[in-house]
Amino acid sequence: MDIEKLHRFATNSVLDDNELEETICWIEASPENQKEFSRIKNLCTYTGFAKDMRSIPDVNTFTRKAKSERIIPATILKYAAIFILAFIIGGLSITFLGTPKSENAFNEVIVPFGESAEIILSDNTHVWLNSGAKLKYPSQFLSDQRVVQLEGEAYFEVESNENRQFKVITPKLNINVLGTSFNVAAFEDSRLVNVALVEGKVNLENKQGSLLATMAPRELASYDITSNKLEISKVNTAFYTSWKEGTINFKDERLEEIAKKLERWFNVQVVFDHESVKQMKFTGSVLKNKPIEQILEILKYTSGIDYSIDIKSDEKNIIRLKRVPMN
């Protein structure tokens, strides 16, 4: 397989349907091929998606694509490899839960770590999915209510329809809207579910269907799933939606939580040498289109933290963070 084709696939820049099909089939053909692609994918993550993978020059010469989004042509969706290899090949996974001809057919979109995606639902609602997100939705909304299920982070621009309410079901919180723009962060490894309302109005419900609150624009609702407490505050919602444009924001946030965001976006594993390093807090913004090494260098020179990177051929690269001893 031409290494340039593998590189284009790893960086989500394949434009030709035949090349996409050829590359998927090659990766699926053998464990050795899967391992080789995984090696290239990991090198892309470390170097910031180099333009030429035939050699690996100084990592500072690389820049990563600002957006890692890909729309898979419908003719390619018939390949089960897209679903089976989703977390190996780093592509967008779509599988049909039921038969495509059935009125009850549901689609499931799984966005691997290191990727993001955009989809448009049958009612013209626009959804952006962040790294690690899972979205289940029907091929067609047939009832008087439009319902989708979400795990992870997504931004919704809901098509207005006064006669058909739109509901987002998360593992711990339900969101009811009509025509609204909002961001939801409902990660499995987080005790908080955050909803940032850009415009419109939403009702928040617990899993028993009881109304918790009605939100107004420019409000953030933080629901603590351990204490069942809901807090609503006025915010600049751009802080919570800027990931769509390639920016990760954090404000007085523990390094442990920041590391989770980096793990999802760069498809790496972060390991701390001491609990105290996890508790260090930071405020700032980082660009997703920069190699992760640049982000780590900023941490190193501003906080007394050092790092090392273990590049793996067939699993996630490991980033080790440790506190530098004071002289």
C-alpha positions in Angstrom: 0.0 0.0 0.0 1.3 3.5 -1.0 2.3 5.2 2.3 0.9 8.5 1.0 -2.5 6.9 0.7 -2.2 5.7 4.3 -1.2 9.1 5.4 -4.1 10.7 3.6 -6.5 8.3 5.3 -4.9 8.9 8.7 -5.4 12.6 8.3 -8.9 12.4 6.9 -8.0 13.9 3.6 -9.1 11.2 1.2 -11.3 12.7 -1.5 -11.7 9.8 -3.9 -14.2 7.1 -3.1 -12.2 4.3 -4.8 -9.1 5.2 -2.8 -11.1 5.2 0.5 -12.5 1.8 -0.3 -9.0 0.5 -1.3 -7.4 1.7 1.9 -10.1 0.3 4.2 -9.8 -3.1 2.5 -6.0 -3.1 2.8 -6.1 -2.3 6.5 -8.7 -5.0 7.1 -6.7 -7.6 5.1 -4.3 -8.6 7.9 -3.2 -7.9 11.5 0.2 -6.7 10.0 -1.6 -4.1 7.9 -3.6 -2.9 10.9 -0.4 -2.6 12.9 1.4 -0.7 10.2 -1.5 1.8 9.9 -1.7 2.1 13.7 2.0 3.0 13.6 1.4 5.7 11.0 -1.6 7.0 12.9 0.4 7.3 16.1 3.3 9.1 14.3 0.7 11.5 12.9 -0.6 12.3 16.4 2.9 12.9 17.7 4.2 15.0 14.9 1.1 17.0 14.2 0.2 15.1 11.0 3.2 15.5 8.8 2.7 16.1 5.2 5.4 13.5 4.2 5.5 10.4 6.2 8.3 8.8 4.2 10.7 10.5 6.6 10.3 12.0 10.0 12.2 15.3 10.3 12.1 17.6 13.2 8.7 17.7 14.8 8.6 21.4 14.9 8.2 21.6 11.1 4.8 20.0 11.2 1.3 21.5 11.5 -1.9 19.5 12.0 -5.1 20.0 10.1 -7.3 22.6 11.8 -10.3 20.2 11.5 -10.3 16.5 11.5 -13.8 16.1 10.0 -14.8 13.7 7.3 -18.1 12.9 5.6 -18.0 9.3 4.5 -19.8 8.8 1.1 -22.9 6.8 1.3 -21.5 4.2 -1.1 -18.8 3.3 1.4 -21.2 2.8 4.4 -22.0 -0.8 3.2 -18.5 -1.9 4.4 -18.6 -3.4 7.9 -14.9 -2.6 8.2 -15.9 1.0 8.9 -17.6 -0.1 12.1 -15.3 -3.0 13.1 -12.1 -0.9 12.6 -13.5 2.4 13.9 -11.0 2.8 16.7 -8.1 1.3 14.7 -8.4 3.3 11.5 -9.5 6.5 13.2 -12.5 7.0 11.0 -16.1 7.9 11.6 -18.2 4.9 12.4 -21.8 4.5 11.3 -23.8 1.3 11.9 -27.5 0.6 11.3 -29.4 -0.8 14.3 -32.0 -2.6 12.3 -32.5 -2.7 8.5 -32.2 0.5 6.4 -35.6 -0.3 4.9 -37.3 -0.5 8.3 -39.3 2.4 9.6 -37.6 1.8 13.0 -34.0 1.9 11.6 -31.6 3.7 13.9 -28.1 4.9 13.1 -25.2 5.1 15.6 -22.3 7.4 15.0 -19.2 6.8 17.0 -16.4 9.4 16.8 -13.0 8.0 17.7 -10.6 9.9 19.9 -8.6 12.3 17.8 -11.5 13.0 15.4 -14.6 15.1 15.2 -17.6 15.0 12.9 -20.6 16.9 11.5 -23.9 15.3 10.6 -27.3 16.6 9.5 -30.4 14.8 10.7 -33.5 14.1 8.6 -35.2 17.2 10.0 -32.2 19.4 9.0 -31.0 19.6 12.6 -27.2 20.2 12.4 -25.0 18.3 14.9 -21.3 18.7 15.6 -19.7 15.8 17.5 -16.5 16.1 19.5 -13.9 13.4 20.0 -15.2 10.3 21.7 -18.9 11.2 21.2 -21.6 8.6 20.4 -24.9 9.6 18.9 -27.9 7.4 18.2 -30.7 8.7 16.0 -33.5 7.4 13.7 -33.1 7.5 9.9 -36.4 9.4 9.9 -38.3 11.1 12.8 -41.7 9.5 12.4 -43.5 10.5 15.6 -44.5 13.8 17.1 -41.3 13.9 19.0 -37.7 14.0 17.7 -35.4 11.9 20.0 -31.7 11.3 19.9 -29.3 9.7 22.4 -25.9 11.2 23.2 -22.8 10.2 25.1 -19.9 12.7 25.1 -19.9 16.2 23.7 -21.9 17.7 20.9 -23.2 21.0 19.6 -26.8 21.1 18.3 -28.5 23.6 16.0 -32.0 22.3 16.2 -34.4 22.9 13.3 -37.4 24.8 14.6 -40.7 22.9 14.7 -43.3 24.0 17.2 -45.3 20.8 16.7 -42.4 18.4 17.2 -40.3 18.7 20.3 -36.6 17.7 20.0 -35.2 15.7 22.9 -31.5 14.8 23.7 -31.2 11.9 26.1 -27.9 11.6 28.0 -27.1 8.9 30.6 -28.0 11.3 33.5 -30.0 14.2 32.0 -32.6 14.8 29.3 -32.8 18.1 27.3 -36.1 19.2 25.6 -36.0 21.9 23.0 -37.9 23.3 20.0 -35.6 25.4 17.9 -32.4 26.1 19.8 -28.6 26.1 19.7 -26.7 24.6 22.6 -23.7 22.6 23.6 -23.9 19.4 25.7 -21.0 17.7 27.5 -22.0 14.4 29.0 -18.9 12.2 29.3 -19.0 8.9 30.9 -15.8 9.6 32.9 -17.1 13.0 34.3 -19.3 13.6 37.3 -20.7 16.7 35.6 -23.1 17.2 32.7 -22.8 20.7 31.3 -25.3 22.3 29.0 -24.5 25.7 27.5 -27.4 27.5 25.8 -26.5 29.8 23.0 -30.0 30.8 21.8 -33.6 29.6 22.3 -34.9 27.9 25.4 -34.4 24.4 26.8 -36.0 22.4 29.6 -33.8 20.1 31.7 -35.3 16.9 33.1 -33.9 14.2 35.3 -34.2 10.5 34.2 -37.6 10.2 35.9 -39.0 13.0 33.7 -39.2 15.7 36.4 -38.5 19.3 35.3 -35.2 20.5 36.9 -34.9 23.9 35.2 -35.7 26.1 32.2 -32.7 27.7 30.7 -32.3 31.1 29.0 -29.7 32.1 26.4 -26.1 32.6 27.6 -26.6 30.3 30.6 -24.6 27.3 31.7 -26.3 24.4 33.6 -23.9 22.1 35.5 -25.6 19.0 36.8 -23.6 17.0 39.4 -24.6 13.3 39.0 -23.2 12.3 42.4 -25.1 14.9 44.4 -28.0 15.4 42.0 -27.5 19.2 42.3 -28.0 21.6 39.4 -26.3 25.0 39.2 -27.1 27.6 36.5 -24.9 30.6 35.8 -24.5 33.3 33.2 -21.5 32.7 30.9 -19.8 33.5 27.7 -21.0 30.5 25.7 -18.2 30.8 23.2 -16.0 29.4 25.9 -17.9 26.1 25.7 -18.5 25.9 22.0 -15.1 27.0 20.6 -14.0 23.3 20.3 -15.9 23.4 17.0 -13.4 25.8 15.7 -10.4 23.9 17.1 -9.8 25.5 20.5 -9.7 23.8 23.9 -10.6 26.2 26.7 -10.1 25.7 30.4 -10.6 28.0 33.4 -9.1 27.3 36.8 -9.3 23.6 35.8 -7.3 20.7 37.3 -4.6 19.2 35.1 -6.4 15.8 35.5 -9.5 17.2 33.8 -7.4 19.0 31.1 -5.6 15.7 30.5 -8.9 14.0 29.7 -9.6 16.6 27.0 -6.1 16.1 25.5 -6.6 12.3 25.6 -9.8 12.5 23.7 -8.6 14.9 21.1 -5.1 13.6 20.5 -5.9 9.9 21.1 -3.2 9.5 23.7 -2.9 8.2 27.3 -1.7 10.6 30.0 0.0 9.2 33.0 0.9 11.2 36.2 3.8 10.4 38.4 2.2 11.8 41.5 -1.3 12.8 42.7 -0.2 16.3 43.3 0.4 16.9 39.6 -3.2 16.0 38.9 -4.4 18.7 41.3 -2.5 21.6 39.7 -4.9 24.2 38.1 -4.6 26.1 34.9 -6.5 28.7 32.9 -6.0 29.2 29.2 -6.6 28.0 25.7 -4.8 25.6 23.4 -5.3 25.0 19.7 -6.2 21.5 18.5 -4.4 22.0 15.3 -1.0 22.2 17.0 1.1 19.1 17.8 0.6 18.0 21.3 4.3 18.4 21.9 3.8 22.2 21.7 1.1 22.1 24.3 3.4 20.0 26.6 6.2 22.5 26.1 4.0 25.3 27.3 3.2 23.3 30.5 6.9 22.6 30.9 8.1 26.2 30.8 5.2 27.7 32.7 4.5 25.3 35.6 7.6 23.2 36.4 6.2 20.1 34.8 8.3 17.8 32.6 7.1 15.2 30.2 8.1 12.3 28.1 6.3 10.6 25.2 6.4 6.8 24.5 5.4 6.1 20.9 3.6 2.9 20.5 3.1 0.9 17.3 -0.2 -0.8 18.0 -1.8 1.2 20.9 -2.1 4.8 22.1 1.0 6.8 22.6 1.7 7.4 26.3 2.5 10.9 27.7 4.1 10.9 31.2 3.8 14.0 33.3 6.0 14.6 36.3 6.9 17.5 38.6 10.4 18.9 38.1 12.3 18.9 41.5 13.0 22.4 42.7 16.6 23.4 43.2 
